[in-house]
């Protein structure tokens, strides 16, 4: 789980992120649960990646007593979350393990699950504009794929994602947007590495929290699959010059590729 393609995830306030991605960003949500310490009545109360790096035991044990390098240490963050994206005004797609992990953190019930839209910055605004969507129903489809139906609808004007009518092919240019490490939405680009009957692998940057993110064709914005798993590669690497940790970077090969599930 690390940097691939030498492509560091970009915040949506970066002017290199396509306008079409920024416009559709409100259709991508953070998956969390009522009762997590950062969840408030009106949205989120983030800390920083540096804080969680030092204090969260589920970060890699080998670096839990060290520090994260700037500027990543100062990025807003929440922890033990995932990503979901809208395919209808009340219908969302994510990975089943995202729902399980979030609920298990505080032993909560599915009725307490919450989707939060608006956790991102744009070139025109640095403020988060949250929309909270209460979950009505969760349905598991396949091994690690789920559909989430919400009580609340997305605000008008937000366009849900469309699935591509053609299958992924090796070499397809793709992009993804999600909440790696519980940070505000991040954008990354990559390519399809290989395909099989129910999934494909992609050379694209991913971290814990990215699970449930849409992986889209760069030329159309249509969803090819759902980013659901990575590898056991380390998320972080020590910067000997600075004496702190930065994101680990790996070459594009089968050992580092992310696994994306096709729609059942």
Helices and strands as residue ranges (DSSP letters): E 10-11, H 19-24, G 25-27, E 28-33, E 47-48, H 49-55, G 61-63, G 72-74, E 76-77, E 82-86, E 91-94, H 96-105, G 110-112, E 113-117, E 131-140, E 146-150, E 173-178, G 180-182, E 186-195, E 199-203, E 213-217, E 223-229, E 236-239, E 244-247, E 258-261
